[in-house]
Amino acid sequence: MSEAVVTMNNISYAYEHKKVLDHVNFEIPRGAFMGLVGPNGGGKTTLIKLILGLIKPDEGDIQLLHEPINKFNQWNKIGFVSQKANSFNRGFPATVYEVVSMGLTAKVGYLRFFNKTHKAKIRQAIDQVGMLDYVNENIGNLSGGQQQRIFIARALVNDPELLILDEPTVGVDFENVKRFYELLHQLNEQRNITLLLVTHDTGTMTEHATDIVCLNKQLHFHGDPKAYAALSEKDFSKFYGHPVNLVIHDH
């Protein structure tokens, strides 16, 4: 059995007495490319906040890399990329190099200079996402897909073991979405980075993911993407609470 990088045991959470997660149990195996799907309001964002330690569960316990989350202090091993469209100011006056270097700030400190090793890691992370030719470009001049690559590089600079991405392709055109998933596949296969990707694009995820988790307050599915794609419309309607058509992209 694969080693788990995240283990969630009997997790429940409520906002103002409205339960959004109800006794959720699952693991993220090391090396997995896991797609987290489900309807809006189904608890996906809450689950991410719990894994990142931003909120605490009302019930249950969480382990990260086999450590109870309340004792976990290796946060550089957990990378996070949020929705670019909702979190980034295109007018922000910073180069690609400067944006990626921000990923090392917590480790190095705000008032300390980067040494040669730090500078090499920054350039290496930019190179890993195929953007080294843009190292001195203002990030506001890049396309949405290019910007998302830079945000991934900012997370990669700390050599994470788990990379969490929250709706990363929002506002990115179709061709760049394809390249984006190719990059994620490369990071997962070649660097053995465990990926947890929150998305509404269930069709694309069934092509690329090794595991699918469907969450709507409770865990409705956790398993093989092909098995998920083969479920009936009745199953999906039950999971989502309304009729759903799963679109599988044909390339």
Backbone hydrogen bonds in HBPLUS format (Angstrom, degrees):
<---DONOR---> <-ACCEPTOR-->    atom                        ^
c    i                          cat <-CA-CA->   ^        H-A-AA   ^      H-
h    n   atom  resd res      DA  || num        DHA   H-A  angle D-A-AA Bond
n    s   type  num  typ     dist DA aas  dist angle  dist       angle   num
A0030-ARG N   A0003-GLU O   2.55 MM  27  5.52 162.4  1.58 176.8 169.9     1
A0005-VAL N   A0028-ILE O   2.87 MM  23  5.82 159.8  1.91 173.5 170.2     2
A0065-LEU N   A0005-VAL O   2.84 MM  60  4.57 164.0  1.86 126.8 132.4     3
A0028-ILE N   A0006-VAL O   2.91 MM  22  5.13 155.9  1.97 144.8 148.9     4
A0007-THR N   A0063-GLN O   2.95 MM  56  5.08 154.6  2.01 146.7 150.2     5
A0063-GLN N   A0007-THR O   2.89 MM  56  5.08 157.1  1.94 147.2 153.5     6
A0008-MET N   A0026-PHE O   2.93 MM  18  5.44 161.2  1.96 160.1 166.2     7
A0026-PHE N   A0008-MET O   3.15 MM  18  5.44 148.2  2.26 136.1 144.9     8
A0009-ASN N   A0061-ASP O   2.92 MM  52  5.36 175.4  1.92 171.4 171.5     9
A0061-ASP N   A0009-ASN O   3.09 MM  52  5.36 145.1  2.21 138.6 148.0    10
A0011-ILE N   A0024-VAL O   2.89 MM  13  4.79 163.4  1.91 137.9 132.6    11
A0024-VAL N   A0011-ILE O   2.80 MM  13  4.79 163.8  1.83 129.5 131.5    12
A0012-SER N   A0059-GLU O   3.24 MM  47  5.04 155.1  2.30 124.0 123.9    13
A0058-ASP N   A0012-SER O   2.90 MM  46  5.65 141.8  2.05 150.9 159.2    14
A0059-GLU N   A0012-SER O   3.32 MM  47  5.04 153.5  2.40 133.0 131.1    15
A0013-TYR N   A0021-LEU O   3.00 MM   8  5.05 151.8  2.08 128.1 130.0    16
A0020-VAL N   A0013-TYR O   2.85 MM   7  5.92 161.1  1.89 152.7 158.4    17
A0021-LEU N   A0013-TYR O   3.17 MM   8  5.05 156.0  2.23 147.3 145.7    18
A0015-TYR N   A0018-LYS O   2.94 MM   3  5.15 152.2  2.01 143.4 137.0    19
A0018-LYS N   A0015-TYR O   2.86 MM   3  5.15 160.0  1.90 114.6 121.1    20
A0022-ASP N   A0217-LYS O   2.79 MM 195  5.63 156.6  1.84 152.5 147.5    21
A0032-ALA N   A0029-PRO O   3.13 MM   3  5.56 157.7  2.18 136.6 135.0    22
A0195-LEU N   A0032-ALA O   2.90 MM 163  6.23 164.0  1.93 156.8 160.3    23
A0210-THR N   A0033-PHE O   2.78 MM 177  5.14 154.3  1.85 135.1 144.0    24
A0211-ASP N   A0033-PHE O   3.40 MM 178  6.34 159.5  2.45 134.5 131.8    25
A0034-MET N   A0195-LEU O   2.81 MM 161  5.93 162.3  1.84 156.0 150.1    26
A0197-LEU N   A0034-MET O   2.85 MM 163  6.22 167.8  1.87 168.8 172.6    27
A0035-GLY N   A0211-ASP O   2.92 MM 176  6.29 164.2  1.95 152.0 153.8    28
A0213-VAL N   A0035-GLY O   2.83 MM 178  6.13 165.6  1.86 170.0 169.7    29
A0036-LEU N   A0197-LEU O   2.82 MM 161  5.89 170.0  1.83 144.4 147.2    30
A0199-THR N   A0036-LEU O   3.16 MM 163  6.33 160.7  2.20 155.0 156.8    31
A0037-VAL N   A0213-VAL O   2.85 MM 176  6.17 166.0  1.87 166.5 170.9    32
A0215-LEU N   A0037-VAL O   2.87 MM 178  6.27 163.5  1.89 160.3 159.9    33
A0042-GLY N   A0039-PRO O   3.04 MM   3  5.29 140.9  2.19 136.9 133.5    34
A0217-LYS N   A0042-GLY O   2.73 MM 175  5.17 160.3  1.77 145.2 138.2    35
A0047-LEU N   A0043-GLY O   2.91 MM   4  6.07 154.4  1.98 148.4 155.3    36
A0048-ILE N   A0044-LYS O   3.08 MM   4  6.43 155.1  2.14 149.3 155.3    37
A0049-LYS N   A0045-THR O   2.97 MM   4  6.27 161.3  2.01 151.4 156.3    38
A0050-LEU N   A0046-THR O   2.98 MM   4  6.23 149.6  2.07 148.1 156.3    39
A0051-ILE N   A0047-LEU O   3.05 MM   4  6.37 157.4  2.10 149.0 154.5    40
A0052-LEU N   A0048-ILE O   2.93 MM   4  6.18 154.1  2.00 152.6 160.1    41
A0054-LEU N   A0049-LYS O   2.89 MM   5  5.13 144.2  2.02 160.4 159.7    42
A0053-GLY N   A0050-LEU O   3.11 MM   3  5.10 155.4  2.17 100.3 107.7    43
A0069-ILE N   A0062-ILE O   2.98 MM   7  5.71 158.6  2.03 154.6 150.1    44
A0064-LEU N   A0067-GLU O   2.85 MM   3  5.24 153.3  1.92 155.9 153.4    45
A0067-GLU N   A0064-LEU O   2.94 MM   3  5.24 158.3  1.99 112.4 119.6    46
A0071-LYS N   A0068-PRO O   2.84 MM   3  5.47 159.3  1.88 122.2 129.3    47
A0072-PHE N   A0068-PRO O   3.08 MM   4  6.15 117.9  2.48 142.5 157.4    48
A0072-PHE N   A0069-ILE O   3.31 MM   3  4.85 148.5  2.42  90.3  99.3    49
A0077-LYS N   A0074-GLN O   2.92 MM   3  5.78 164.3  1.95 124.3 129.5    50
A0078-ILE N   A0075-TRP O   3.06 MM   3  5.30 164.9  2.09 110.0 114.4    51
A0161-GLU N   A0077-LYS O   2.83 MM  84  5.16 150.4  1.92 123.7 129.6    52
A0162-LEU N   A0077-LYS O   3.11 MM  85  6.43 161.3  2.15 163.2 169.0    53
A0079-GLY N   A0162-LEU O   2.76 MM  83  6.11 165.3  1.78 166.9 167.2    54
A0164-ILE N   A0079-GLY O   2.84 MM  85  6.04 169.6  1.85 141.9 143.8    55
A0081-VAL N   A0164-ILE O   2.83 MM  83  6.26 153.0  1.90 159.7 168.3    56
A0166-ASP N   A0081-VAL O   2.91 MM  85  6.33 163.5  1.94 167.0 172.3    57
A0086-ASN N   A0083-GLN O   3.24 MM   3  5.57 137.5  2.43 104.6 115.1    58
A0087-SER N   A0084-LYS O   3.16 MM   3  5.23 149.0  2.26 102.5 111.6    59
A0088-PHE N   A0084-LYS O   3.09 MM   4  5.48 141.3  2.24 158.0 152.6    60
A0092-PHE N   A0089-ASN O   2.91 MM   3  5.49 163.9  1.93 125.3 127.2    61
A0094-ALA N   A0092-PHE O   2.99 MM   2  5.95 126.4  2.29 113.1  97.6    62
A0139-ILE N   A0094-ALA O   2.98 MM  45  6.27 165.0  2.01 159.2 160.6    63
A0099-VAL N   A0095-THR O   2.96 MM   4  6.26 159.3  2.01 155.8 161.1    64
A0096-VAL N   A0137-GLU O   2.87 MM  41  5.82 136.6  2.06 154.7 165.6    65
A0100-VAL N   A0096-VAL O   3.05 MM   4  6.28 168.2  2.07 157.4 159.9    66
A0097-TYR N   A0135-VAL O   2.98 MM  38  5.24 143.8  2.11 157.9 149.7    67
A0101-SER N   A0097-TYR O   2.95 MM   4  6.08 152.5  2.03 145.8 154.1    68
A0102-MET N   A0099-VAL O   3.18 MM   3  5.39 140.3  2.35  99.3 110.1    69
A0103-GLY N   A0100-VAL O   3.01 MM   3  5.69 157.3  2.06 117.1 123.5    70
A0104-LEU N   A0101-SER O   2.96 MM   3  5.58 159.5  2.01 117.4 123.5    71
A0105-THR N   A0102-MET O   3.20 MM   3  5.12 156.0  2.26 100.6 107.9    72
A0107-LYS N   A0104-LEU O   3.07 MM   3  5.33 121.4  2.43 103.4 118.0    73
A0108-VAL N   A0104-LEU O   2.86 MM   4  5.99 166.5  1.88 165.7 170.1    74
A0109-GLY N   A0105-THR O   2.60 MM   4  5.12 153.8  1.67 141.7 151.3    75
A0119-LYS N   A0115-ASN O   2.99 MM   4  6.26 166.0  2.01 158.6 162.5    76
A0120-ALA N   A0116-LYS O   2.92 MM   4  6.08 152.2  2.00 145.1 152.6    77
A0121-LYS N   A0117-THR O   3.01 MM   4  6.26 152.2  2.09 145.9 153.1    78
A0122-ILE N   A0118-HIS O   3.00 MM   4  6.31 151.4  2.08 149.8 157.7    79
A0123-ARG N   A0119-LYS O   3.13 MM   4  6.39 165.4  2.16 148.9 151.7    80
A0124-GLN N   A0120-ALA O   2.85 MM   4  5.99 151.5  1.93 144.2 153.3    81
A0125-ALA N   A0121-LYS O   2.93 MM   4  6.09 158.4  1.98 146.5 151.0    82
A0126-ILE N   A0122-ILE O   3.12 MM   4  6.38 156.9  2.17 146.6 152.8    83
A0127-ASP N   A0123-ARG O   2.89 MM   4  6.07 153.5  1.96 146.0 153.7    84
A0128-GLN N   A0124-GLN O   2.88 MM   4  6.12 146.8  1.99 146.5 155.7    85
A0129-VAL N   A0126-ILE O   3.32 MM   3  5.54 142.0  2.48  99.1 108.8    86
A0131-MET N   A0126-ILE O   3.05 MM   5  5.47 166.5  2.07 154.4 151.5    87
A0130-GLY N   A0127-ASP O   2.93 MM   3  4.96 160.9  1.97 108.4 112.4    88
A0134-TYR N   A0131-MET O   2.96 MM   3  5.47 158.4  2.01 115.8 122.9    89
A0135-VAL N   A0132-LEU O   3.26 MM   3  5.18 161.4  2.30 113.8 112.0    90
A0137-GLU N   A0134-TYR O   2.92 MM   3  5.08 164.6  1.95 116.0 120.9    91
A0141-ASN N   A0138-ASN O   2.95 MM   3  5.66 163.5  1.98 122.4 127.8    92
A0142-LEU N   A0139-ILE O   3.15 MM   3  5.48 166.2  2.17 112.7 116.9    93
A0147-GLN N   A0143-SER O   2.87 MM   4  6.12 159.2  1.91 154.5 160.5    94
A0148-GLN N   A0144-GLY O   3.08 MM   4  6.30 156.0  2.13 146.4 152.2    95
A0149-ARG N   A0145-GLY O   3.24 MM   4  6.52 145.4  2.36 138.7 147.3    96
A0150-ILE N   A0146-GLN O   3.14 MM   4  6.54 148.6  2.24 145.0 153.4    97
A0150-ILE N   A0147-GLN O   3.00 MM   3  5.07 117.5  2.40  95.7 111.3    98
A0151-PHE N   A0147-GLN O   2.97 MM   4  6.37 152.1  2.05 151.5 159.5    99
A0152-ILE N   A0148-GLN O   3.01 MM   4  6.27 147.1  2.13 142.2 150.8   100
A0153-ALA N   A0149-ARG O   2.92 MM   4  6.24 153.3  1.99 143.9 151.6   101
A0154-ARG N   A0150-ILE O   2.89 MM   4  6.21 149.6  1.98 146.7 154.9   102
A0155-ALA N   A0151-PHE O   3.22 MM   4  6.52 141.4  2.38 134.4 143.4   103
A0155-ALA N   A0152-ILE O   3.01 MM   3  5.09 123.9  2.33  97.0 111.5   104
A0156-LEU N   A0152-ILE O   2.81 MM   4  6.10 150.2  1.90 149.4 159.3   105
A0157-VAL N   A0153-ALA O   3.06 MM   4  6.14 136.6  2.26 149.5 157.3   106
A0159-ASP N   A0156-LEU O   2.78 MM   3  5.18 163.9  1.81 125.3 126.3   107
A0194-THR N   A0161-GLU O   3.03 MM  33  6.10 157.0  2.09 154.1 150.1   108
A0163-LEU N   A0194-THR O   2.82 MM  31  6.20 161.3  1.85 166.0 172.2   109
A0196-LEU N   A0163-LEU O   2.99 MM  33  6.33 157.5  2.04 153.0 154.2   110
A0165-LEU N   A0196-LEU O   2.85 MM  31  6.26 161.9  1.88 159.5 163.7   111
A0198-VAL N   A0165-LEU O   2.79 MM  33  6.15 166.4  1.81 169.7 173.9   112
A0167-GLU N   A0198-VAL O   2.84 MM  31  5.33 145.7  1.96 131.1 141.2   113
A0170-VAL N   A0167-GLU O   3.45 MM   3  5.98 167.5  2.46 120.0 119.8   114
A0172-VAL N   A0169-THR O   3.08 MM   3  5.19 161.5  2.11 129.8 126.8   115
A0177-VAL N   A0173-ASP O   2.90 MM   4  6.14 141.5  2.05 150.0 162.3   116
A0177-VAL N   A0174-PHE O   3.12 MM   3  4.98 121.8  2.47  91.4 106.6   117
A0178-LYS N   A0174-PHE O   3.05 MM   4  6.40 153.8  2.12 151.1 156.9   118
A0179-ARG N   A0175-GLU O   3.16 MM   4  6.53 159.0  2.21 145.1 150.1   119
A0180-PHE N   A0176-ASN O   2.81 MM   4  5.90 147.9  1.91 139.8 149.5   120
A0181-TYR N   A0177-VAL O   3.00 MM   4  6.28 159.6  2.05 153.6 156.6   121
A0182-GLU N   A0178-LYS O   3.08 MM   4  6.34 149.6  2.17 143.6 152.5   122
A0183-LEU N   A0179-ARG O   2.94 MM   4  6.24 149.0  2.04 146.3 154.0   123
A0184-LEU N   A0180-PHE O   3.00 MM   4  6.38 159.2  2.05 149.5 154.8   124
A0185-HIS N   A0181-TYR O   2.89 MM   4  6.07 159.0  1.94 147.0 152.8   125
A0186-GLN N   A0182-GLU O   3.00 MM   4  6.21 150.9  2.08 141.3 149.1   126
A0187-LEU N   A0183-LEU O   2.92 MM   4  6.25 159.4  1.96 155.1 160.3   127
A0188-ASN N   A0184-LEU O   2.91 MM   4  6.10 156.5  1.96 150.2 156.8   128
A0189-GLU N   A0185-HIS O   2.86 MM   4  5.99 162.6  1.89 150.4 155.1   129
A0190-GLN N   A0186-GLN O   2.78 MM   4  5.55 160.5  1.81 148.2 154.6   130
A0191-ARG N   A0187-LEU O   3.14 MM   4  5.10 139.3  2.32 113.7 125.4   131
A0193-ILE N   A0187-LEU O   3.33 MM   6  6.01 175.8  2.34 136.1 136.2   132
A0202-THR N   A0200-HIS O   2.95 MM   2  5.64 130.4  2.20 107.2  92.3   133
A0205-MET N   A0201-ASP O   3.17 MM   4  6.41 161.9  2.20 151.9 157.4   134
A0206-THR N   A0202-THR O   3.08 MM   4  6.24 146.7  2.19 144.9 151.7   135
A0207-GLU N   A0204-THR O   3.03 MM   3  5.33 144.0  2.17 105.3 115.9   136
A0208-HIS N   A0204-THR O   3.30 MM   4  6.64 147.9  2.41 147.5 156.0   137
A0209-ALA N   A0205-MET O   2.84 MM   4  5.39 166.2  1.86 150.6 154.6   138
A0212-ILE N   A0223-GLY O   2.87 MM  11  5.53 153.9  1.93 154.4 163.1   139
A0223-GLY N   A0212-ILE O   3.02 MM  11  5.53 154.2  2.09 148.2 155.4   140
A0214-CYS N   A0221-PHE O   2.90 MM   7  5.00 160.1  1.94 136.8 141.7   141
A0220-HIS N   A0214-CYS O   2.92 MM   6  5.55 159.3  1.97 160.9 165.7   142
A0216-ASN N   A0218-GLN O   3.02 MM   2  5.20 173.6  2.02 153.4 153.8   143
A0227-ALA N   A0224-ASP O   3.10 MM   3  5.28 120.3  2.47 101.4 115.8   144
A0228-TYR N   A0224-ASP O   3.01 MM   4  6.36 149.9  2.11 149.5 158.8   145
A0229-ALA N   A0225-PRO O   2.86 MM   4  6.14 160.1  1.90 151.4 156.0   146
A0230-ALA N   A0226-LYS O   3.05 MM   4  6.15 134.6  2.26 136.3 147.8   147
A0231-LEU N   A0228-TYR O   3.18 MM   3  5.47 163.8  2.20 109.2 114.1   148
A0235-ASP N   A0232-SER O   3.02 MM   3  5.13 119.5  2.39  97.5 111.9   149
A0236-PHE N   A0232-SER O   3.09 MM   4  6.52 161.5  2.13 154.2 157.9   150
A0237-SER N   A0233-GLU O   2.88 MM   4  6.03 159.2  1.92 147.8 153.9   151
A0238-LYS N   A0234-LYS O   3.05 MM   4  6.22 147.2  2.16 140.3 148.8   152
A0238-LYS N   A0235-ASP O   3.11 MM   3  5.11 119.4  2.50  94.3 109.2   153
A0239-PHE N   A0235-ASP O   2.92 MM   4  6.24 155.7  1.98 151.1 158.1   154
A0240-TYR N   A0236-PHE O   2.88 MM   4  6.02 169.1  1.89 157.8 159.8   155
A0241-GLY N   A0237-SER O   2.83 MM   4  5.46 134.6  2.03 133.8 144.6   156
